[in-house]
Amino acid sequence: MKDFEFHRPATIKDAIGLVNGREGAKFLAGGQSLLPVLKLELAEPSDLVSLAQLKELREIRVDGNKLLIGALATHDQVHRSPDVQRAIPALAALAGGIGDAQVRNRGTLGGSVAHADPAADYPAALLGFGATIVTDRRAIAADDFFTGLFATALEHGELVTSVAFPIPVRAAYMKFAHRASKYALVGVLVAETAAGVRVAVTGAGPKVFRLTAYEQALTGKLAASALDGIAVAATDFNSDAEASAEYRAHLVGVMAKRAVQALA
Ligand SMILES: Cc1cc2nc3c(=O)[nH]c(=O)nc-3n(C[C@H](O)[C@H](O)[C@H](O)COP(=O)(O)OP(=O)(O)OC[C@H]3O[C@@H](n4cnc5c(N)ncnc54)[C@H](O)[C@@H]3O)c2cc1C
């Protein structure tokens, strides 16, 4: 790991100022993705700006028909929050299935969203629920946020402050997890929302995506049998030692049906 300057600002304004003033600077949240990246020397930031002091970014609350979760809320806080469990139980369950206890106690919603790992769980929730990512300068619809492999619409120095989740009628998330890390080999979130049925898939391709063929089929009939016979093309799907692209395409169908059956 290369040397860097470490900063621990007390305000959001200072944190943003520190990163914006330095081309090579990065925010540090839970460190569960960034520190492995640094150890592997896949990134060599000049400065790390810790968000740890910014307690106001940990808030979780329901506001009308939206669930608002601060960017610094840890996966464990989201999993255990009574507000999340009441408003969107599928989201509480998703957070509880991330990694292990150590990862859940350090890793944050904002860090996961900004990192945009193609096998991460939260991106499926953001896209599946039609969430809005709120930053220090704008609000970005999840449909416009995830732009590619580890790539998002965020600009340098743009801080994710919270995510607003519209509360769905019902939803479920099912993943086929990597045996060690628990990242999704394939994860599918199905949500019946005020705007219609949404289906989001993570782990299968280079970035999270919506499966419109499934959405259309489930709009007519919200039952697992509605997905019978709808082929999922493995084109551009990930292929690695854990699963081929074709196996992932098969898993998309299996996980989607399980999610529909589990809708609550
Ligand atoms: C062993 C292991 C198993 C894991 N298993 C899973 C799993 O099953 N499912 C899953 O989804 N994830 C998994 N993860 C990843 C984990 O969820 C991370 O917590 C998450 O990806 C990053 O969150 P973080 O808070 O640790 O971010 P960090 O590592 O601190 O930062 C990640 C990136 O986001 C940027 N960043 C952080 N916060 C903000 C912000 N508020 N605004 C803008 N940019 C920001 C940083 O600059 C950095 O580029 C696993 C990680 C490990 C180590």
The ligand as an SDF file (V2000), in Angstrom:
LIG
                    3D

 53 58  0  0  0  0  0  0  0  0999 V2000
  -15.1310  -10.0620    2.9190 C   0  0  0  0  0  0  0  0  0  0  0  0
  -16.1180   -9.1170    2.2800 C   0  0  0  0  0  0  0  0  0  0  0  0
  -17.3610   -9.6040    1.9070 C   0  0  0  0  0  0  0  0  0  0  0  0
  -18.2960   -8.7320    1.3020 C   0  0  0  0  0  0  0  0  0  0  0  0
  -19.5160   -9.2580    0.9360 N   0  0  0  0  0  0  0  0  0  0  0  0
  -20.4230   -8.4470    0.3470 C   0  0  0  0  0  0  0  0  0  0  0  0
  -21.7050   -8.9440   -0.0270 C   0  0  0  0  0  0  0  0  0  0  0  0
  -22.0650  -10.0900    0.2130 O   0  0  0  0  0  0  0  0  0  0  0  0
  -22.5650   -8.0800   -0.6230 N   0  0  0  0  0  0  0  0  0  0  0  0
  -22.2340   -6.7610   -0.8600 C   0  0  0  0  0  0  0  0  0  0  0  0
  -23.0670   -6.0170   -1.4020 O   0  0  0  0  0  0  0  0  0  0  0  0
  -21.0490   -6.2620   -0.4860 N   0  0  0  0  0  0  0  0  0  0  0  0
  -20.1350   -7.0690    0.1090 C   0  0  0  0  0  0  0  0  0  0  0  0
  -18.9290   -6.5470    0.5040 N   0  0  0  0  0  0  0  0  0  0  0  0
  -18.6400   -5.1120    0.2740 C   0  0  0  0  0  0  0  0  0  0  0  0
  -19.1690   -4.2850    1.4490 C   0  0  0  0  0  0  0  0  0  0  0  0
  -20.5800   -4.2420    1.3870 O   0  0  0  0  0  0  0  0  0  0  0  0
  -18.6410   -2.8350    1.4790 C   0  0  0  0  0  0  0  0  0  0  0  0
  -19.0420   -2.3310    2.7050 O   0  0  0  0  0  0  0  0  0  0  0  0
  -19.1470   -1.8480    0.4640 C   0  0  0  0  0  0  0  0  0  0  0  0
  -18.9850   -2.2950   -0.8360 O   0  0  0  0  0  0  0  0  0  0  0  0
  -18.3830   -0.5190    0.5660 C   0  0  0  0  0  0  0  0  0  0  0  0
  -18.8000    0.2130    1.6560 O   0  0  0  0  0  0  0  0  0  0  0  0
  -17.7800    0.9370    2.6080 P   0  0  0  0  0  0  0  0  0  0  0  0
  -18.5810    1.7920    3.5010 O   0  0  0  0  0  0  0  0  0  0  0  0
  -16.9060   -0.0570    3.2330 O   0  0  0  0  0  0  0  0  0  0  0  0
  -17.0020    1.8860    1.5660 O   0  0  0  0  0  0  0  0  0  0  0  0
  -15.4410    2.1950    1.4110 P   0  0  0  0  0  0  0  0  0  0  0  0
  -14.7090    0.9330    1.1920 O   0  0  0  0  0  0  0  0  0  0  0  0
  -14.9750    3.0830    2.4950 O   0  0  0  0  0  0  0  0  0  0  0  0
  -15.4900    3.0450    0.0560 O   0  0  0  0  0  0  0  0  0  0  0  0
  -15.8050    2.4490   -1.1790 C   0  0  0  0  0  0  0  0  0  0  0  0
  -15.7880    3.5160   -2.2770 C   0  0  0  0  0  0  0  0  0  0  0  0
  -16.8940    4.3990   -2.1200 O   0  0  0  0  0  0  0  0  0  0  0  0
  -16.4460    5.7580   -1.9420 C   0  0  0  0  0  0  0  0  0  0  0  0
  -17.3550    6.3270   -0.9450 N   0  0  0  0  0  0  0  0  0  0  0  0
  -17.6110    5.8620    0.2840 C   0  0  0  0  0  0  0  0  0  0  0  0
  -18.6120    6.5350    0.8560 N   0  0  0  0  0  0  0  0  0  0  0  0
  -18.9890    7.4860   -0.0320 C   0  0  0  0  0  0  0  0  0  0  0  0
  -19.9990    8.4890   -0.0320 C   0  0  0  0  0  0  0  0  0  0  0  0
  -20.8340    8.6600    1.0100 N   0  0  0  0  0  0  0  0  0  0  0  0
  -20.1160    9.2670   -1.1260 N   0  0  0  0  0  0  0  0  0  0  0  0
  -19.3070    9.1030   -2.2090 C   0  0  0  0  0  0  0  0  0  0  0  0
  -18.3380    8.1580   -2.2660 N   0  0  0  0  0  0  0  0  0  0  0  0
  -18.1890    7.3460   -1.1880 C   0  0  0  0  0  0  0  0  0  0  0  0
  -14.9960    5.6400   -1.5040 C   0  0  0  0  0  0  0  0  0  0  0  0
  -14.2470    6.7830   -1.8850 O   0  0  0  0  0  0  0  0  0  0  0  0
  -14.5510    4.4050   -2.2510 C   0  0  0  0  0  0  0  0  0  0  0  0
  -14.2250    4.7320   -3.5750 O   0  0  0  0  0  0  0  0  0  0  0  0
  -17.9740   -7.3720    1.0940 C   0  0  0  0  0  0  0  0  0  0  0  0
  -16.7180   -6.8820    1.5100 C   0  0  0  0  0  0  0  0  0  0  0  0
  -15.8050   -7.7380    2.0910 C   0  0  0  0  0  0  0  0  0  0  0  0
  -14.4750   -7.1900    2.5480 C   0  0  0  0  0  0  0  0  0  0  0  0
  1  2  1  0
  2  3  1  0
  2 52  2  0
  3  4  2  0
  4  5  1  0
  4 50  1  0
  5  6  2  0
  6  7  1  0
  6 13  1  0
  7  8  2  0
  7  9  1  0
  9 10  1  0
 10 11  2  0
 10 12  1  0
 12 13  2  0
 13 14  1  0
 14 15  1  0
 14 50  1  0
 15 16  1  0
 16 17  1  0
 16 18  1  0
 18 19  1  0
 18 20  1  0
 20 21  1  0
 20 22  1  0
 22 23  1  0
 23 24  1  0
 24 25  2  0
 24 26  1  0
 24 27  1  0
 27 28  1  0
 28 29  2  0
 28 30  1  0
 28 31  1  0
 31 32  1  0
 32 33  1  0
 33 34  1  0
 33 48  1  0
 34 35  1  0
 35 36  1  0
 35 46  1  0
 36 37  1  0
 36 45  1  0
 37 38  2  0
 38 39  1  0
 39 40  1  0
 39 45  2  0
 40 41  1  0
 40 42  2  0
 42 43  1  0
 43 44  2  0
 44 45  1  0
 46 47  1  0
 46 48  1  0
 48 49  1  0
 50 51  2  0
 51 52  1  0
 52 53  1  0
M  END
$$$$
